[in-house]
């Protein structure tokens, strides 16, 4: 074994192995309460060719309104074009307390809708710009506001 030092042995397909084993993420976060929708928020520009593999939404607190609808949903755009068929959405469920919720597929929550990706619109090229919108459905004064919405966009390289 020699002197005990690690000797890196590069593989011909090292970049592909790293791409297969890695997930690159872009995140959009708002700290504190969100009381109205917001559009055209920047996630950033990508520096490689690839595709979106998943989009999910979490909130630190789902808010509470005993009498009316209260929800948040998101849309994601590549160069101004949506890449979703179904927007991820978190809704307050009557009788529940305001709580942390997520649309992440591995989670089991009530009042959630997972994102549906539009297969023909999830590819991107280096230099493309990703943006997002948050849409809020609410009354004038819910008991508790939605707090700390976080949008996560998972990216995979194609090369």
N, C-alpha and C positions, 0 to 999 in steps of 0.2 A: 504494500500500500504506500510505501514511501514516507515522506515527511509529515503526513497528516494534513497537508494543505489541500484545499478544495481545488480541483482542476476542472474548469468549465469545458464541456465538450459540446460545441455548437452543433445543432442539427441543420440540415439543409432547409427544412421547412419550419425553422424556429418562429418566424413571424406568424405563420398559419396556426401553429400550436398555441402561441400566446393569444391570438385572436379567438381561437376556439375555447380557451380556458378563462378568458377575461371578459368582463363586462365594463364598458365605459358608460358613465352616467352624466347627465346634465340635470340640474335641479333648480327649481324655482320655489322660493320660500317667501312668505310674508310673516313678519313677527307681529304678534299681538292680534287684536280683533280685526275681522274683515266685515264691513257692513254694507259694501256695495261691490258690484262686479268691476273688473279691471281688464282692459284689453291691450294687446300689443306689447306685452311684457317680454323682455329679452331673456332667452335661455343662453344664447351664444352662437358662435360660428364653429362648425366642425372642421377639423384639420385632416380628415381622412375620408375615403369613400366607404359607404356602409349602408346600414339599414337600422330602423328602429325595431327593437325586438319586444319591448313592453313599455307601457305607460301606466303609472299608478299614482293615486292621490291619497294623502293622509292628512288628518287634522289633529291638532293637539286637543281640541274640544269641539264636539259636533254641534254645540249650541242647543237651545231648548225653546220651544214655543208650544205651549199646551193647546192652543186653539187653531193655529195656522201652519201652513207649510213652511219649512225651513230647510234649505239645501244648498250645496255648493257643487258645481261641476266644472270640468276643465276641457279646453280644446287645445290641441298642439298643431302648429303650422310649420311646414318647411317652405321657406321663401314665400310665405303668404298663403299657401295651400294646405288645407286641413289634411291630416293623415289618419283621421278616425272615422269609423262608421258609427261607433257608439262612444259617447263621452263618459269618462269615469265620473261617478256621482256619489256623494254622501248625503243622505237625508236624515233629519231628525225623525225618530219614531215615537209616536205618542206614548207616554208612560215611561220612557227611558230618561235617565239623567244625561246631561251633557257629558260626553266622554271622548277619549281618544278613539278614532276609527280610521280604517284604511280600506282601500279597494285592492290592495295587494292580494293576489290569487290565493296565497297560502293562508290568509287570515279568514276567520269565520265571523262575520259581522252581519247585523241586520241593517237594512236601509242602504245597502251599497249596490252600485252598478259598476262592473268591471269595464275597462276600456276595450273597444273592439277596433283593431287596426285595419285600415284600408290597404289591402295588399298591394294595390297598384300605386300607392302614394307614400310608402314608407322608406324608399331609397333616397339617399342623399349623396352629394359629391363634396369633396373638400372645398371649403369656402361657403357652403350653403349656411343660411341663417335660420335658427329655430326660435320661434316665439310661442307664447301661450296666452290664453285668456282664462279668467275665472268668471263664472256666472253665478250669481247669488239669487235665490228665490227666498223672499222673507217679507214679513209685515213691517210696519213702522217701528215696532218695539217688541222684539222677542224677549223672553225672560232672560236668556243668556245668549250672547253672540257666538258665532263660529270663531275659533281662534287657531292661529298658527297653521294655515294651510301650506302643505308641501307637495309639490308636483315633481315626480321622478320620471325621467325618460331614459330608458336603457338603450344603448347603441352597440352594434356589432360591426366590425370592419368586414368588408367583402374581400379584401386582399391580405 
